[in-house]
Amino acid sequence: MATSHPLPSLLSCGKPLDASEGAFGWLRESLPTDDGLTERLQEDGYLYLRGLIPVDLVLRVREQVLGELRERGLLAGEDFVKLGATISAFQPELVEQNVDVTRVMFGEELHAMMERLHGEPVMHYQYVWFRSLGRGMGTAPHCDVVYMGRGTHRIFTSWVPFGAVDPMLGGLMILEGSHQRRDLTGDYLAADVDSYCVNGPAAEKIAKGEMHWEHYQKPGESWDGSFSHDPAELQKMFGGRWLTAREYQPGDVLIFTMGTVHASLDNQTDRLRISSDVRYQPVSEPVDERYAGDSPIAHGIEAKRGRIC
């Protein structure tokens, strides 16, 4: 008889998660060759594809990044962060002009899958979100549309782990059924992180770059775009489970919609979690100007848009 092993204590945003059967579980796995993937994405709000990207390509990128960090004296051993070393979680400069990263994120496998899911020709955003996360808190629960909703909302995010990622290393989580809960997310999904009140108390700080984002419901208060900073309480509110992989493997891709609430588990190890994500949308749809062109402005000062409150 197989023996079940209890999950270790899992954290997200520094808070313990309820790992009971009704509150936590595993992503439904799919293969690129499966039928009905578009319908499954619409039903679940995500698609966890095993082995979509060539493994050797993913591991080559991983070794390039780790090699760069070793040269900087930040790692001890293969992927262990050296004691006292500080590694910024968000480091797009590590992979600028990296042809292998371009091949992973914009290559034929992912592009063809996105065309299949959208059912028409697609384009990708030039901007690649690249992260190398050491021990510490991961990403708070959020939906991507608040960061990139000025064009079409028919955008799919694809998240790629560069190496095996188990729950203790801080894998991505999907909040089950959250894409169908507009009763809870409606006001939030209409927000734009780069919009601010020009007649509000934080207008001058925003214009000078002293405050990054203003809260969409509380003018004057700083915000980071998250829906919540308490994943356990959010799970109780929505009723669905937090879902992750038992262990993401090189070559796996997690795809999800703009209205799917997602977050990541905290990295409770001394190892580095390397991942990246990129967005694809139909060519026929309007594009968010923050991510268009060869030098996208993303969320800088140029992206701010004032409104009368």
SVG drawing of the C-alpha trace seen along z (x, -y; Angstrom):
<svg xmlns="http://www.w3.org/2000/svg" viewBox="-21 -68 54 70">
<polyline fill="none" stroke="black" stroke-width="0.4" points="0.0,0.0 1.3,-3.4 2.1,-5.7 0.9,-9.3 3.2,-12.0 1.9,-15.2 2.8,-18.4 5.4,-20.6 4.3,-23.9 3.6,-26.1 3.8,-29.8 2.7,-32.6 3.2,-36.3 4.8,-35.1 1.5,-33.6 0.8,-29.9 -1.6,-28.3 -4.3,-25.9 -3.1,-22.7 -6.2,-20.7 -7.9,-18.8 -10.7,-21.5 -8.3,-24.4 -5.2,-23.2 -4.6,-20.9 -2.8,-20.1 -3.1,-21.6 -4.8,-19.5 -2.0,-18.4 -2.3,-18.4 -0.1,-17.4 0.5,-19.5 -1.0,-16.7 -4.3,-16.5 -7.6,-17.4 -9.8,-20.1 -7.1,-22.4 -9.0,-25.6 -12.1,-24.4 -10.0,-23.3 -8.4,-26.7 -11.8,-28.4 -13.2,-26.0 -10.3,-26.0 -8.9,-29.5 -5.4,-27.9 -3.6,-25.2 -0.7,-23.3 1.2,-21.9 3.9,-19.3 6.9,-19.2 5.9,-21.9 9.4,-23.5 12.6,-21.5 14.2,-20.5 17.8,-21.0 17.0,-24.6 15.4,-25.5 18.4,-24.0 20.9,-25.9 19.2,-29.2 19.3,-28.1 23.0,-27.4 23.7,-30.7 21.9,-32.6 23.5,-30.6 26.9,-31.0 26.5,-34.8 25.5,-34.9 28.4,-32.7 30.8,-35.1 29.3,-37.9 30.1,-35.8 26.5,-35.4 26.2,-31.6 27.7,-28.7 27.5,-25.5 25.1,-24.9 22.1,-27.1 22.5,-27.9 22.6,-31.6 25.8,-32.5 25.2,-33.5 24.8,-37.2 24.4,-37.7 21.5,-39.7 19.9,-38.8 17.2,-41.0 14.2,-38.9 13.4,-40.9 16.4,-41.0 15.6,-41.3 19.1,-42.5 20.3,-39.0 18.8,-37.9 18.8,-40.9 19.9,-39.9 19.9,-36.3 19.0,-34.3 18.1,-31.2 15.6,-33.0 14.1,-34.5 13.9,-31.0 12.1,-29.7 9.6,-32.5 9.0,-33.5 9.8,-30.1 7.7,-27.9 6.3,-25.6 4.8,-28.4 3.8,-30.5 2.0,-27.6 0.2,-26.7 -0.9,-30.3 -2.3,-30.4 -4.1,-27.2 -5.6,-28.5 -6.6,-31.9 -7.8,-30.3 -6.1,-33.0 -2.7,-34.6 -1.1,-36.0 1.7,-38.4 3.8,-38.4 4.8,-41.3 8.4,-42.2 8.9,-42.6 9.9,-39.5 9.4,-39.3 12.5,-37.4 12.9,-36.5 15.5,-34.8 14.0,-34.4 16.0,-33.4 14.7,-32.7 11.8,-35.0 8.2,-35.9 6.9,-35.4 4.2,-37.3 1.0,-38.3 -2.4,-37.3 -3.3,-39.4 -4.7,-39.3 -2.5,-40.4 -5.1,-42.6 -4.6,-45.5 -1.0,-45.8 -1.7,-45.4 -5.4,-46.1 -5.2,-49.2 -5.6,-47.2 -7.4,-43.9 -8.1,-41.7 -7.8,-38.7 -4.3,-38.0 -2.8,-34.8 0.2,-34.7 2.7,-31.9 4.9,-31.2 8.0,-29.1 10.2,-27.6 13.9,-27.2 14.5,-24.1 12.5,-21.8 10.3,-23.8 8.6,-22.1 6.3,-23.9 9.1,-24.6 11.0,-26.4 8.1,-28.7 6.1,-27.6 3.2,-29.5 -0.3,-28.9 -3.7,-29.4 -6.9,-30.1 -9.4,-27.6 -12.4,-29.0 -11.3,-32.6 -11.7,-33.5 -15.4,-33.0 -15.9,-35.1 -16.5,-38.6 -18.8,-39.2 -15.7,-39.4 -13.1,-40.7 -15.2,-43.1 -14.0,-46.4 -10.4,-45.2 -10.3,-44.0 -11.4,-47.4 -8.3,-49.0 -5.2,-50.2 -2.0,-50.4 -0.7,-53.3 -3.8,-55.4 -3.9,-58.0 -6.0,-60.9 -4.6,-64.1 -6.7,-66.0 -5.8,-63.6 -3.3,-63.9 -0.7,-61.7 -0.7,-63.4 2.6,-65.2 4.4,-62.1 3.2,-60.0 4.3,-62.7 7.7,-62.9 8.1,-59.1 8.2,-59.2 5.2,-56.9 5.0,-54.0 1.2,-53.2 -1.8,-54.7 -4.6,-52.5 -7.5,-52.3 -10.1,-52.5 -8.2,-54.7 -6.7,-57.8 -3.4,-58.8 -2.5,-55.4 0.3,-53.4 -0.5,-50.1 1.3,-47.3 -1.4,-46.0 -2.3,-43.0 -5.8,-41.8 -4.8,-40.7 -1.8,-40.0 -3.4,-37.2 -3.7,-34.1 -5.3,-31.9 -8.1,-34.4 -8.6,-35.0 -9.1,-31.2 -11.8,-31.3 -13.5,-34.2 -13.5,-32.5 -14.1,-29.0 -11.8,-27.4 -8.5,-25.7 -5.0,-27.1 -3.5,-24.8 0.1,-24.3 2.3,-21.5 3.8,-18.7 7.0,-19.7 7.2,-21.8 9.8,-20.4 12.0,-22.0 9.9,-22.3 6.6,-22.8 4.5,-25.9 1.6,-27.3 -0.8,-29.4 -3.7,-31.5 -6.1,-34.3 -6.1,-37.9 -8.8,-37.4 -7.3,-34.3 -6.1,-35.1 -2.7,-33.7 0.2,-34.0 3.4,-32.2 4.5,-30.2 7.3,-31.6 10.8,-30.2 11.7,-28.5 15.0,-27.1 18.5,-28.6 18.2,-27.7 17.3,-30.0 14.0,-29.7 14.4,-30.9 11.4,-31.6 10.0,-33.9 6.7,-34.9 5.5,-36.6 2.1,-37.5 0.5,-36.6 -2.6,-38.2 -4.4,-38.1 -2.8,-40.2 -6.3,-41.6 -6.8,-43.2 -5.5,-46.5 -2.3,-46.4 -1.4,-48.1 1.0,-50.8 3.2,-50.1 4.4,-46.9 4.4,-47.7 7.5,-48.3 11.2,-47.4 11.7,-49.4 8.5,-49.0 8.1,-51.6 6.3,-49.1 5.5,-50.9 7.8,-54.0 6.8,-57.6 5.7,-57.7 3.0,-55.1 1.1,-57.2 -2.4,-58.3 -4.2,-60.9 -7.9,-60.8 -10.3,-63.2 -11.5,-61.6"/>
</svg>
